[in-house]
């Protein structure tokens, strides 16, 4: 069958294609070829700028356009060359030599890919495409979600809610503050992510600039390599490498994304539970079906879909972060096929983020249910009463409240107030204790 959304094996290129189609600019075979072309062209122009050869201005401009205007037809031409060379980077080199002919500088063709091994191109083009995707797509998506959660937190700032530790009624909280928990966690992880460099390898066949140095021994190739990778490409060149980059920083990115995904899984499960507790209703869309058998159902499918996709993403990220930093001696080829899958966990992660945002957009606060739960759980003010009694040096207050409340079914306002009335304390203190309710015993939190 012809490949399309219905025949694709992977749901990323099938069912979910329209949600993540923009990622083909970073992770497709076309994207990999395009970024290789970009690096090769930039390196050629860098050598010209460093006076290794004289490049006429007109030829320079025409050759620079090869990268800027790189098209699907160009990529097809490179794949055709690869069918003969059986080497993907060499095919890019031959393609660019042809383009240099057309640019009017055939005598300079051997300066293309000068002194390099294929990994000098792969280990700069892949981190460059990864960097662009993180900065233009992934991080904005996470920050946007963080901002959306902050908006909801502000909206629900004054909504009292029964907390549940170990699944049991616990000291009340504010719904807004519980949402801020996730906002803060995401912010912390985005900050950590921003500290991790986008590392690259650029140093010849085994990382020592052997070919470069033997040809131009008076040139400081370490300095030139640093200047090209960091000054031109905007990456950080690792100083001591084998044929390939260490991938340690890339693995750190993967692990960071895994942590963020775990936070999102936690969010999904909490929102799913709040919906099951009827704290939230969900907006319905005309024509949609919740269950094929039960017409009344409105299922929290967006949070479930997100949780599933985040799990797939994390499984792949775990393999990537564990495998890529391990390579036999100066290089084996196992990283090559693995690196081609970078876009898959990113796709599943962004699919999940879109699902979470959709789910959050459907939520309708059922404040009456939150108030009902608080009213049905007066036992949670026992902590407040016994702590104030401790302040007053009342004998064994914890034990007294434990006897009153632990495991009891009929703890309500009346029983709590009757207990307070029975205490041998001042009337003023009794008034203070009776002013405490499950609705107002919510503590304080930092301003947001």
C-alpha positions as CSV (number, residue, x, y, z in Angstrom):
1,X,0.0,0.0,0.0
2,X,1.0,3.6,-0.6
3,X,2.2,5.3,2.6
4,X,-0.3,7.7,4.0
5,X,-1.9,8.5,7.4
6,X,-4.0,5.2,7.2
7,X,-1.2,2.9,6.1
8,X,1.7,4.3,8.3
9,X,3.0,1.7,10.8
10,X,3.9,4.3,13.5
11,X,1.0,6.4,14.9
12,X,3.3,9.4,14.9
13,X,3.2,9.3,11.0
14,X,-0.3,8.0,10.9
15,X,-3.1,8.8,13.4
16,X,-1.2,11.7,15.0
17,X,0.5,13.0,11.9
18,X,-1.3,16.3,11.7
19,X,-0.4,17.1,15.4
20,X,3.3,16.7,14.9
21,X,3.9,17.2,11.2
22,X,6.0,20.4,11.9
23,X,8.6,18.2,13.5
24,X,9.7,16.9,10.1
25,X,11.7,20.1,9.9
26,X,14.0,18.7,12.6
27,X,13.8,14.9,12.6
28,X,12.9,13.5,9.2
29,X,15.4,12.1,6.7
30,X,15.0,15.3,4.8
31,X,15.8,17.3,7.9
32,X,19.0,15.3,8.6
33,X,20.2,15.8,5.0
34,X,19.3,19.5,5.2
35,X,21.3,20.1,8.4
36,X,24.2,18.2,7.0
37,X,24.2,20.5,4.0
38,X,24.0,23.5,6.3
39,X,27.0,22.4,8.3
40,X,29.1,21.5,5.2
41,X,28.3,24.8,3.6
42,X,29.1,26.8,6.7
43,X,32.4,25.0,7.1
44,X,33.4,25.7,3.5
45,X,32.6,29.4,4.0
46,X,34.4,29.4,7.3
47,X,37.6,28.1,5.6
48,X,37.2,30.8,3.0
49,X,36.9,33.4,5.7
50,X,40.1,32.1,7.3
51,X,41.9,32.6,4.0
52,X,42.6,29.0,3.2
53,X,41.4,29.8,-0.3
54,X,39.9,32.7,-2.2
55,X,36.2,32.5,-2.8
56,X,34.7,35.0,-5.3
57,X,31.8,37.0,-3.9
58,X,29.4,35.9,-6.5
59,X,30.3,32.2,-6.1
60,X,30.0,32.6,-2.3
61,X,26.5,34.0,-2.5
62,X,25.3,31.4,-5.0
63,X,26.8,28.6,-2.9
64,X,25.3,30.0,0.4
65,X,21.8,29.8,-1.3
66,X,22.2,26.0,-1.7
67,X,21.7,25.7,2.1
68,X,19.2,28.5,2.5
69,X,17.0,27.2,-0.4
70,X,17.5,23.5,0.2
71,X,14.5,21.6,-1.1
72,X,12.9,18.2,-1.2
73,X,14.2,17.8,-4.8
74,X,17.7,18.5,-3.6
75,X,17.3,15.8,-0.9
76,X,16.0,13.4,-3.5
77,X,19.1,14.1,-5.6
78,X,21.3,13.3,-2.6
79,X,19.5,10.1,-2.0
80,X,20.1,9.1,-5.6
81,X,23.8,9.7,-5.2
82,X,23.7,7.7,-1.9
83,X,22.2,4.8,-3.9
84,X,25.6,4.6,-5.6
85,X,28.0,5.6,-2.8
86,X,26.1,3.6,-0.1
87,X,27.3,6.4,2.2
88,X,24.9,9.2,3.3
89,X,27.5,11.9,4.2
90,X,29.6,11.2,1.1
91,X,26.5,11.7,-1.0
92,X,26.1,15.2,0.5
93,X,29.7,16.0,-0.3
94,X,29.3,14.9,-3.9
95,X,26.1,16.9,-4.2
96,X,27.8,20.1,-2.9
97,X,30.7,19.6,-5.3
98,X,28.2,19.6,-8.1
99,X,26.6,22.8,-6.7
100,X,30.0,24.5,-6.5
101,X,30.5,23.7,-10.1
102,X,27.2,25.5,-10.8
103,X,28.3,28.4,-8.6
104,X,31.3,28.9,-10.8
105,X,34.1,27.8,-8.5
106,X,34.9,24.2,-9.7
107,X,38.6,24.6,-8.7
108,X,37.5,24.8,-5.0
109,X,35.6,21.5,-4.8
110,X,38.2,19.7,-2.7
111,X,37.7,22.2,0.1
112,X,34.3,20.8,0.7
113,X,34.4,18.3,3.6
114,X,38.1,19.2,4.0
115,X,39.9,17.0,6.6
116,X,36.5,15.8,8.0
117,X,35.0,12.4,8.9
118,X,31.3,11.9,8.6
119,X,30.8,12.2,12.3
120,X,32.1,15.8,12.2
121,X,29.0,16.4,10.2
122,X,26.6,14.2,12.0
123,X,27.7,15.2,15.4
124,X,27.1,18.9,14.6
125,X,24.1,18.7,12.3
126,X,22.1,16.4,14.8
127,X,22.7,18.5,17.9
128,X,22.0,21.7,15.8
129,X,18.6,20.3,14.7
130,X,18.0,19.1,18.2
131,X,18.8,22.6,19.6
132,X,16.5,24.3,17.1
133,X,13.6,21.9,18.0
134,X,14.1,22.4,21.7
135,X,14.3,26.1,21.4
136,X,11.5,26.6,18.8
137,X,9.1,23.8,19.7
138,X,9.6,21.8,22.8
139,X,10.5,24.4,25.4
140,X,7.8,26.9,24.2
141,X,5.2,24.1,24.5
142,X,6.3,23.3,28.1
143,X,6.5,27.0,29.1
144,X,3.0,27.6,27.5
145,X,1.6,24.7,29.5
146,X,3.2,26.1,32.7
147,X,1.6,29.5,32.0
148,X,-1.8,27.9,31.4
149,X,-1.5,26.1,34.7
150,X,-0.6,29.4,36.4
151,X,-3.7,31.0,35.0
152,X,-5.9,28.2,36.3
153,X,-4.1,28.4,39.7
154,X,-5.0,32.1,39.9
155,X,-8.5,31.4,38.9
156,X,-8.9,28.8,41.6
157,X,-6.8,30.6,44.2
158,X,-9.6,30.9,46.8
159,X,-11.3,27.6,46.2
160,X,-11.0,25.4,49.4
161,X,-10.5,21.7,48.8
162,X,-10.2,18.6,51.0
163,X,-6.7,17.3,50.7
164,X,-6.1,13.6,50.5
165,X,-2.8,12.0,51.8
166,X,-2.6,8.3,51.2
167,X,-6.0,8.7,49.6
168,X,-7.6,9.6,53.0
169,X,-9.1,13.0,54.1
170,X,-6.3,15.3,55.3
171,X,-5.8,19.0,56.2
172,X,-7.7,21.1,53.7
173,X,-5.8,23.0,51.0
174,X,-6.6,25.4,48.1
175,X,-7.2,24.1,44.6
176,X,-5.1,26.9,43.1
177,X,-2.1,26.1,45.3
178,X,-2.3,22.4,44.2
179,X,-2.1,23.5,40.6
180,X,0.9,25.8,41.5
181,X,2.7,22.6,42.7
182,X,2.9,21.5,39.0
183,X,3.7,25.0,37.8
184,X,6.7,25.2,40.1
185,X,7.9,21.7,39.3
186,X,7.9,22.5,35.6
187,X,9.6,25.8,36.1
188,X,12.4,24.1,38.1
189,X,13.0,21.5,35.3
190,X,12.9,24.1,32.5
191,X,15.6,26.0,34.4
192,X,17.7,22.9,34.7
193,X,17.2,22.1,31.0
194,X,18.5,25.6,30.1
195,X,21.8,24.9,31.9
196,X,22.7,21.8,29.7
197,X,24.9,22.7,26.7
198,X,24.2,21.5,23.2
199,X,27.4,19.6,22.7
200,X,29.1,18.8,19.4
201,X,32.1,16.8,18.2
202,X,34.4,18.3,15.5
203,X,37.9,17.0,15.3
204,X,38.5,14.5,12.4
205,X,38.6,10.8,12.2
206,X,39.5,10.1,15.8
207,X,39.1,13.5,17.4
208,X,42.7,14.7,17.0
209,X,42.5,16.8,13.8
210,X,45.1,14.3,12.3
211,X,44.4,15.2,8.6
212,X,44.1,18.9,9.3
213,X,47.3,19.1,11.3
214,X,49.4,17.0,8.9
215,X,48.3,19.3,6.1
216,X,48.5,22.7,7.8
217,X,50.7,22.1,10.9
218,X,51.1,25.8,11.7
219,X,47.4,26.3,12.0
220,X,45.8,26.0,15.5
221,X,43.1,23.6,14.6
222,X,41.7,23.3,18.1
223,X,41.1,27.1,18.2
224,X,39.7,27.0,14.6
225,X,37.4,24.1,15.5
226,X,36.1,25.9,18.6
227,X,35.5,29.0,16.6
228,X,33.5,27.2,14.0
229,X,31.4,25.1,16.3
230,X,30.8,27.7,18.9
231,X,30.9,30.9,16.9
232,X,29.3,29.8,13.7
233,X,27.0,26.9,14.7
234,X,26.2,28.1,18.2
235,X,27.0,24.7,19.8
236,X,29.6,23.7,22.4
237,X,32.6,21.8,21.1
238,X,33.8,18.9,23.3
239,X,37.6,19.2,23.5
240,X,38.5,15.5,23.9
241,X,36.6,13.0,21.8
242,X,36.8,9.8,19.9
243,X,35.3,9.7,16.4
244,X,32.0,10.6,17.9
245,X,30.5,13.0,20.5
246,X,30.1,11.7,24.0
247,X,26.3,12.2,24.0
248,X,26.5,12.8,27.8
249,X,24.8,16.2,27.5
250,X,22.3,14.8,25.0
251,X,21.5,12.1,27.5
252,X,21.1,14.8,30.2
253,X,18.5,16.4,27.9
254,X,16.7,13.1,27.6
255,X,16.7,12.5,31.3
256,X,15.4,16.1,31.9
257,X,12.6,15.5,29.5
258,X,11.8,12.3,31.3
259,X,11.5,14.1,34.6
260,X,9.2,16.7,33.0
261,X,7.1,13.9,31.5
262,X,6.9,12.3,34.9
263,X,5.6,15.6,36.3
264,X,3.0,15.6,33.5
265,X,2.0,12.0,34.2
266,X,1.5,13.0,37.9
267,X,-0.7,15.9,36.7
268,X,-2.7,13.7,34.4
269,X,-3.4,11.2,37.2
270,X,-4.4,13.9,39.7
271,X,-6.8,15.6,37.2
272,X,-8.2,12.1,36.3
273,X,-8.8,11.5,40.0
274,X,-10.4,14.9,40.6
275,X,-12.7,14.2,37.7
276,X,-13.6,10.8,39.1
277,X,-14.4,12.5,42.4
278,X,-16.7,14.9,40.6
279,X,-14.6,17.9,41.5
280,X,-14.7,18.7,37.8
281,X,-17.3,18.2,35.2
282,X,-16.2,18.2,31.5
283,X,-17.5,20.2,28.7
284,X,-19.2,18.1,26.1
285,X,-19.0,18.6,22.3
286,X,-22.0,18.0,20.2
287,X,-21.7,14.7,18.3
288,X,-19.0,13.2,20.4
289,X,-19.5,9.8,22.0
290,X,-18.1,9.0,25.5
291,X,-18.7,5.3,25.4
292,X,-19.9,3.0,22.7
293,X,-22.3,1.3,25.1
294,X,-23.0,3.8,27.9
295,X,-24.6,7.0,26.5
296,X,-24.2,9.0,29.7
297,X,-20.4,8.8,29.9
298,X,-17.9,11.7,29.4
299,X,-14.6,10.0,29.8
300,X,-11.3,11.8,30.8
301,X,-9.7,10.5,27.6
302,X,-7.4,13.5,27.1
303,X,-5.5,12.9,30.3
304,X,-5.5,9.1,29.6
305,X,-4.2,9.7,26.1
306,X,-1.5,12.0,27.4
307,X,-0.4,9.5,30.1
308,X,0.0,6.7,27.5
309,X,2.0,8.9,25.1
310,X,4.2,10.1,28.0
311,X,4.9,6.5,28.9
312,X,6.0,5.6,25.4
313,X,8.2,8.7,25.2
314,X,9.9,7.9,28.5
315,X,10.6,4.3,27.5
316,X,12.4,5.6,24.3
317,X,14.2,8.4,26.2
318,X,15.4,5.8,28.7
319,X,16.9,3.7,26.0
320,X,18.5,6.8,24.2
321,X,20.0,8.1,27.4
322,X,21.4,4.7,28.4
323,X,22.7,3.6,25.0
324,X,24.1,6.7,23.3
325,X,26.9,7.5,25.8
326,X,28.3,3.9,25.4
327,X,30.5,3.2,22.4
328,X,33.2,0.6,21.8
329,X,36.7,2.1,21.8
330,X,36.9,5.0,19.4
331,X,33.6,4.3,17.7
332,X,31.0,1.8,16.8
333,X,27.9,2.3,14.6
334,X,25.2,1.6,17.1
335,X,24.6,5.3,17.7
336,X,23.8,5.9,14.1
337,X,20.5,4.0,13.9
338,X,19.5,5.0,17.4
339,X,19.9,8.7,16.7
340,X,17.5,8.5,13.8
341,X,14.7,8.0,16.4
342,X,15.2,11.2,18.3
343,X,12.0,12.7,16.9
344,X,9.8,9.8,18.1
345,X,9.8,10.5,21.9
346,X,9.6,14.2,21.2
347,X,6.6,13.6,19.0
348,X,4.9,11.5,21.7
349,X,5.7,14.1,24.3
350,X,4.2,17.0,22.2
351,X,1.1,14.8,21.4
352,X,0.7,14.4,25.2
353,X,1.1,18.1,25.8
354,X,-1.6,18.9,23.3
355,X,-3.9,16.3,24.9
356,X,-3.3,17.7,28.4
357,X,-4.1,21.2,27.2
358,X,-7.3,19.9,25.5
359,X,-8.3,18.2,28.8
360,X,-7.6,21.3,30.9
361,X,-9.7,23.3,28.5
362,X,-12.7,21.1,29.1
363,X,-12.7,21.3,32.9
364,X,-15.7,22.8,34.6
365,X,-15.2,23.3,38.3
366,X,-17.9,21.7,40.4
367,X,-17.4,23.9,43.5
368,X,-20.5,22.5,45.2
369,X,-18.9,19.0,45.3
370,X,-15.7,20.4,46.9
371,X,-17.8,22.2,49.6
372,X,-19.8,19.0,50.2
373,X,-16.7,17.0,50.8
374,X,-15.3,19.5,53.2
375,X,-18.5,19.6,55.1
376,X,-18.6,15.8,55.3
377,X,-15.1,15.7,56.8
378,X,-15.0,17.8,60.0
379,X,-12.5,15.4,61.5
380,X,-9.8,17.2,59.5
381,X,-9.9,20.1,62.0
382,X,-8.7,17.8,64.7
383,X,-5.1,18.7,63.8
384,X,-5.9,22.4,64.2
385,X,-7.6,21.9,67.6
386,X,-4.9,19.7,69.1
387,X,-2.1,22.1,67.9
388,X,-3.8,25.1,69.6
389,X,-4.3,23.1,72.7
390,X,-0.6,22.2,72.7
391,X,0.1,26.0,72.5
392,X,-2.0,26.4,75.7
393,X,-0.2,23.5,77.4
394,X,-3.4,21.5,77.6
395,X,-2.6,17.9,78.7
396,X,-2.5,15.2,76.0
397,X,-4.4,17.0,73.3
398,X,-3.3,14.8,70.5
399,X,-4.5,11.7,72.3
400,X,-7.8,13.3,73.2
401,X,-8.5,14.2,69.6
402,X,-7.4,10.8,68.4
403,X,-9.9,9.2,70.8
404,X,-12.6,11.4,69.4
405,X,-11.9,11.1,65.7
406,X,-9.8,8.2,64.6
407,X,-11.8,5.6,62.7
408,X,-15.1,7.2,63.6
409,X,-17.9,7.6,61.1
410,X,-20.0,10.3,62.7
411,X,-17.7,13.3,63.0
412,X,-19.5,16.5,62.1
413,X,-19.7,20.1,63.2
414,X,-21.9,19.2,66.1
415,X,-19.7,16.5,67.5
416,X,-16.6,18.7,67.2
417,X,-18.3,21.6,68.9
418,X,-19.6,19.3,71.7
419,X,-16.1,18.1,72.3
420,X,-14.8,21.7,72.4
421,X,-17.6,22.6,74.9
422,X,-16.5,19.7,77.1
423,X,-13.0,21.0,77.5
424,X,-11.9,22.7,80.6
425,X,-10.6,25.8,78.9
426,X,-11.6,29.4,78.8
427,X,-14.6,30.6,76.9
428,X,-12.4,32.8,74.7
429,X,-10.3,29.7,73.7
430,X,-13.5,27.7,73.0
431,X,-14.7,30.5,70.7
432,X,-11.3,30.4,68.9
433,X,-11.5,26.7,68.4
434,X,-15.2,26.8,67.2
435,X,-14.3,29.3,64.6
436,X,-12.2,26.7,62.8
437,X,-14.0,24.9,59.9
438,X,-12.9,22.5,57.1
439,X,-13.6,25.4,54.7
440,X,-11.2,28.0,56.4
441,X,-8.5,25.7,57.8
442,X,-6.4,25.9,54.6
443,X,-3.2,27.5,55.8
444,X,-1.1,29.8,53.7
445,X,1.2,29.5,50.7
446,X,3.6,31.8,48.9
447,X,2.0,34.5,46.8
448,X,1.3,33.7,43.2
